[in-house]
Amino acid sequence: MQQVRVWDGFVRLFHWLLAVLLVALWWTAENLYMDWHQRLAFVTGGLVIARVVWGIIGSRNARFTTFLKGPRATLQHVRELRQHQYQPEATHNPVGGWAVILMLLLLLIQFSTGLFATDDIFFSGPLNALVSGDTASLLTSIHKTNFDILLAVIGVHIVAIAAYKWLGVPLLAAMIHGKRAQKSAPELRHGALGIVLAAVIITLLFWLLY
């Protein structure tokens, strides 16, 4: 089979930029650079929102309706893996598809709770004044706990990539150069459209909240 492009530029940029941003968000929070933490949070939140929109109107293989499968297809995928019969698709596999949804949900929770979070001393999120102290305290707790859950999911994600590689399925390579051995190329939208979409959303977040 020929090598065809299966991931558009926006999906790949989102994946790698998100990895860098999460490290930067952790570092800025740990070292109390909260102004930068907030700026990076707006960029991350804008990217995640843009990816959700891209999952509706973007490249066909990046749409949720394309890669989200039911329990039967998911179990069948696991059986094929165990029997070394799985053939990579032009989109996320059934397990990976649900992992994408889980990751996006956790990221949205992280971003939205951070808008109301506070340390009661030096920093409060831009929407903190809209909620009571008890509500802010609860959302701050969720923000911290959710990040630990997010780290755990990322850890599982990394282990899964290594496992697929061991089984002969190079998931990581396709997310770098965008290509995979397939019989035919999927219908892709130009990644620049997704990048512009993300830039507009990030700009709006800064304008409305910063």
N, C-alpha and C positions, 0 to 999 in steps of 0.2 A: 504493500500500500504506500501511496505517496504521502509526504509530509504536507499537511494543509494547515492554514491558520484557523485555530479554534477559539482563541480569546482575543477580543479587541483590546486596543491600547488603554482604554479607561479601566477595564476590569483588572488588567495587570498593574497599572499605576496605582489603583486603589489598594490592591493587595499589599504591595511593597511599601507604599507611603504609610499605610495604616500600621504596619509593623514598626516603622521608624517612629511614628507619632506616639504609639503606646509606650515605647521605651522612654521617649522624651517626657511624656505625661507623668510616668512613674518617677523619673528622676527629678523633675521640677517640684512635684509634690513632696518627695522625700527631703528635698533640700530647701523647701519653703519659698521657692520662687513662684509665688502664687499668681502674680500678674502674667508671667509667661505660661503658667499652667492653664490659666483661663483662655489666653489667646490660642494656645494649641488645642484646647478643648473645642473652641469654635470651629477651627479648621477640621478637626476630627469629626465633630457633629455634622458639619456640612458635607463632608465626604460620605458619611454613613447615610444621611438622608438622600444624597444624590444616588448612592448605590441602590437604595430601596426604589427610587423612581426608575432607575435603569433596569431594575428587575421587573418593571411593568412595561416600559416602552423601549428598552434598549435592544441590543443584539438578541436574536432569537434564543440562542443557547444560554444567555445570561438571565433570561426571564424566569420568574418563579414557576410559571405554568409549564415550563419546559422540563425543569429538573426536579421538581417536587413530585415524589412518587408515594404510593400507598404502602402499607405494611407488607403486602405480598411481594411487591417488587423489591423492597428493601431486604427481606429475608432471602429472596432469590439471589440477590447480589452477594450476600454473605456466603451462600452455598457455593456460588461460582468461584468466589475467592478461595474458599477452602479446598475446592477441587482444581484450582489453578486453571479455570476455564473462563475467567472474566476477560472480556475484550474492552479496552477503554473506549468511552463514548466521546462525542464532540461537546459534551457538557459535564456538569458535576454528576458523579455516580449517585445512586439513591441515598446512600449513607452520607456522602459528602453534601448533598443537597440540604438535608436536614441540619447538618452541622453549620452550613452557611446561615440558615434561618436562626438557629440558636445564637450564633455569634452576633448577628445583626441585632437581635432582640436585646442581648446583654449590652451591646454598645449603645443602643438607644436608651436603655435604662440608666446606664452610666452617665451619658450626656445629660439627660433630662433631670436626674436627681442632683447632678452637680450644679445646675442652675439655681437650686434652692439651698445648697449645702452651706455650712458655716463651721468655723472652728471656735466661734464665740469670742475670739480675741483679735486676730489680725485680718481675717478674710471672710467674706460672705459672697455667695453667688449673686449674679445680677438680679435674680427674681426672689431672693431671700425675704425681702420686705413684704412680699405678697402673702406670706404664710405665717402662722403662729410659731412661737418658739418651739413648742412640742412637735409640730409638723416638720419644722426645719431639722430638729434633732433626729427625728425618725428617718427623714430623707438622707441626712448625712450618714447615718448608720447603714442605710441601704447602699449608699454610694460606696462606702468602704468595703462592705461585705461583697457587693456585686463585683468589685474589682478582683477580689480573691477568687471568686467563681470564674471570672473571665480568664484569669491566669491559668486556672486549672484546665479550662476548655482549650486554651492555646497549647498547653502542655500535651493534652490528648491529641490535638491537631498535629503537632510536630511528630509525636510517636506514630500516628497513623500514616503520615507521609513516608516515614522511614519504613514502616511495614509494607506499604504498597510498593516502595522501591525494591524491597527484598523479594516481593512477589513478581517483580518484573514490570511494574506499572509506574513509570517516571512522572508522577504528578507535578513535581516541582519544576522540572525542565519546561513543561508546557506553559507554566505561569511566568517563566522568564522570557522565552522567545515567542510564545503564543502558538506554537505549532505542535501537531500531534499526527501520528500515522492514522489516516482515515481514508475511507473510500471516496468521500465527497466532503467539500467544505461547507460549514454551516453558514447561514445568512447573517453577516455581521454588519452592524452600524459602525460608522467611523468613530473611533475613540475620542476624537476631538469634541464631538457633541457632548459626550459625558463629562469631559474635562471642563467645558464651558458651563455646563449645568452645575457642576460642583462649585466652580468659581462664583457663579451668581448666588448660589445658596449660602456659601461662606461669607460673601460680601453682605448679604442681607442679615445674617446673624450678627456680624460685627456692627452693622448700622443700627439694628434694633436693640441689641443687648449690651454692647460694650460701652 
